[in-house]
Amino acid sequence: MEDVSKYADIIGLPHPEPKTRRRMPDADRAAQFASFAALPHPGQDDPPEE
């Protein structure tokens, strides 16, 4: 596991909210990235290692 102690000062902070525009609804965000689901993922079609 990676050492995350260098991030201890920001762990637990609230996620920043945009001040100039509304957040995109989850359904719209999912639709925006849905086309990437058709792309092969790294290792998806690789033969199993022996």
N, CA, C and O of each residue as an XYZ file, in Angstrom:
200
protein
N       0.848     -1.181      0.000
C       0.000      0.000      0.000
C       0.892      1.243      0.000
O       1.996      1.232      0.544
N       0.407      2.275     -0.599
C       1.140      3.531     -0.743
C       1.062      4.361      0.549
O       0.049      4.351      1.249
N       2.142      5.068      0.843
C       2.161      5.929      2.028
C       1.335      7.184      1.741
O       1.683      7.974      0.863
N       0.245      7.362      2.479
C      -0.635      8.502      2.262
C      -0.460      9.573      3.335
O      -1.245     10.520      3.393
N       0.550      9.436      4.177
C       0.725     10.401      5.262
C       0.987     11.814      4.739
O       0.690     12.796      5.420
N       1.543     11.915      3.533
C       1.794     13.261      2.998
C       0.492     13.985      2.632
O       0.501     15.190      2.383
N      -0.620     13.254      2.600
C      -1.915     13.849      2.305
C      -2.770     14.025      3.560
O      -3.946     14.375      3.457
N      -2.211     13.793      4.714
C      -2.972     13.842      5.962
C      -3.641     15.194      6.183
O      -4.708     15.256      6.793
N      -3.033     16.279      5.697
C      -3.606     17.606      5.922
C      -4.861     17.869      5.087
O      -5.638     18.765      5.417
N      -5.072     17.103      4.008
C      -6.258     17.340      3.181
C      -7.289     16.223      3.277
O      -8.423     16.390      2.828
N      -6.910     15.085      3.857
C      -7.868     13.993      4.029
C      -8.968     14.484      4.970
O      -8.688     15.040      6.032
N     -10.192     14.276      4.577
C     -11.321     14.674      5.415
C     -11.854     16.067      5.129
O     -12.890     16.441      5.677
N     -11.178     16.853      4.287
C     -11.717     18.164      3.935
C     -12.937     17.985      3.031
O     -12.997     17.021      2.267
N     -13.897     18.884      3.103
C     -15.059     18.761      2.225
C     -14.657     19.011      0.771
O     -13.724     19.764      0.494
N     -15.365     18.380     -0.135
C     -15.104     18.573     -1.562
C     -15.507     19.996     -1.935
O     -16.591     20.438     -1.555
N     -14.668     20.724     -2.668
C     -15.027     22.097     -3.029
C     -16.224     22.134     -3.975
O     -16.334     21.314     -4.886
N     -17.095     23.073     -3.754
C     -18.270     23.260     -4.597
C     -18.027     24.444     -5.531
O     -17.469     25.458     -5.112
N     -18.444     24.322     -6.796
C     -18.275     25.447     -7.728
C     -19.073     26.667     -7.257
O     -20.197     26.534     -6.773
N     -18.492     27.830     -7.402
C     -19.167     29.059     -6.978
C     -19.881     29.747     -8.143
O     -20.786     30.551     -7.921
N     -19.485     29.442     -9.378
C     -20.033     30.160    -10.530
C     -21.060     29.365    -11.312
O     -21.736     29.934    -12.169
N     -21.205     28.075    -11.055
C     -22.170     27.273    -11.787
C     -22.639     26.103    -10.925
O     -21.995     25.737     -9.943
N     -23.759     25.535    -11.310
C     -24.275     24.387    -10.577
C     -23.491     23.131    -10.961
O     -22.908     23.049    -12.042
N     -23.493     22.168    -10.059
C     -22.863     20.883    -10.361
C     -23.710     20.126    -11.376
O     -24.936     20.234    -11.386
N     -23.041     19.362    -12.225
C     -23.741     18.554    -13.209
C     -24.459     17.404    -12.498
O     -23.857     16.730    -11.663
N     -25.729     17.172    -12.815
C     -26.435     16.037    -12.204
C     -25.730     14.715    -12.541
O     -25.132     14.576    -13.608
N     -25.808     13.755    -11.626
C     -25.134     12.475    -11.812
C     -25.561     11.782    -13.108
O     -24.727     11.184    -13.789
N     -26.839     11.855    -13.454
C     -27.325     11.192    -14.668
C     -26.686     11.808    -15.911
O     -26.323     11.084    -16.839
N     -26.544     13.131    -15.943
C     -25.914     13.797    -17.074
C     -24.425     13.457    -17.143
O     -23.874     13.259    -18.226
N     -23.790     13.391    -15.990
C     -22.366     13.049    -15.952
C     -22.151     11.625    -16.447
O     -21.216     11.364    -17.203
N     -23.015     10.702    -16.023
C     -22.905      9.314    -16.465
C     -23.090      9.220    -17.979
O     -22.380      8.465    -18.643
N     -24.022      9.970    -18.521
C     -24.263      9.947    -19.959
C     -23.067     10.494    -20.727
O     -22.761     10.014    -21.818
N     -22.401     11.474    -20.181
C     -21.251     12.081    -20.843
C     -20.108     11.082    -21.002
O     -19.385     11.122    -21.997
N     -19.940     10.190    -20.032
C     -18.826      9.258    -20.056
C     -19.235      7.846    -20.477
O     -18.382      6.958    -20.508
N     -20.496      7.609    -20.798
C     -20.979      6.276    -21.150
C     -20.285      5.715    -22.383
O     -20.072      4.505    -22.466
N     -19.930      6.560    -23.337
C     -19.297      6.060    -24.561
C     -17.955      5.401    -24.279
O     -17.517      4.549    -25.052
N     -17.294      5.774    -23.193
C     -16.003      5.172    -22.863
C     -16.163      3.734    -22.381
O     -15.189      2.982    -22.379
N     -17.355      3.337    -21.977
C     -17.583      1.973    -21.507
C     -17.374      0.965    -22.628
O     -17.085     -0.201    -22.358
N     -17.515      1.392    -23.885
C     -17.342      0.489    -25.016
C     -15.870      0.234    -25.339
O     -15.561     -0.707    -26.070
N     -14.975      1.036    -24.821
C     -13.551      0.864    -25.091
C     -12.995     -0.294    -24.275
O     -13.431     -0.531    -23.148
N     -12.032     -1.013    -24.843
C     -11.415     -2.098    -24.062
C     -10.589     -1.526    -22.918
O      -9.933     -0.495    -23.066
N     -10.627     -2.188    -21.807
C      -9.862     -1.768    -20.639
C      -8.514     -2.467    -20.652
O      -8.408     -3.574    -21.178
N      -7.484     -1.854    -20.091
C      -6.172     -2.497    -20.066
C      -6.265     -3.881    -19.430
O      -6.796     -4.037    -18.331
N      -5.749     -4.868    -20.126
C      -5.744     -6.220    -19.606
C      -7.035     -6.982    -19.822
O      -7.131     -8.152    -19.452
N      -8.023     -6.345    -20.411
C      -9.333     -6.979    -20.578
C      -9.257     -8.203    -21.487
O      -9.868     -9.231    -21.195
N      -8.509     -8.098    -22.589
C      -8.446     -9.184    -23.557
C      -7.131     -9.951    -23.499
O      -6.866    -10.793    -24.358
N      -6.321     -9.672    -22.510
C      -5.048    -10.383    -22.373
C      -5.306    -11.817    -21.946
O      -6.212    -12.078    -21.154
N      -4.514    -12.751    -22.465
C      -4.672    -14.132    -22.001
C      -4.246    -14.257    -20.544
O      -3.409    -13.479    -20.085
N      -4.791    -15.202    -19.817
C      -4.404    -15.370    -18.412
C      -2.940    -15.762    -18.282
O      -2.405    -16.514    -19.096
N      -2.315    -15.244    -17.253
C      -0.910    -15.566    -17.022
C      -0.803    -16.962    -16.419
O      -1.668    -17.399    -15.660
N       0.265    -17.640    -16.770
C       0.470    -18.991    -16.235
C       1.407    -18.979    -15.062
O       1.692    -20.030    -14.489
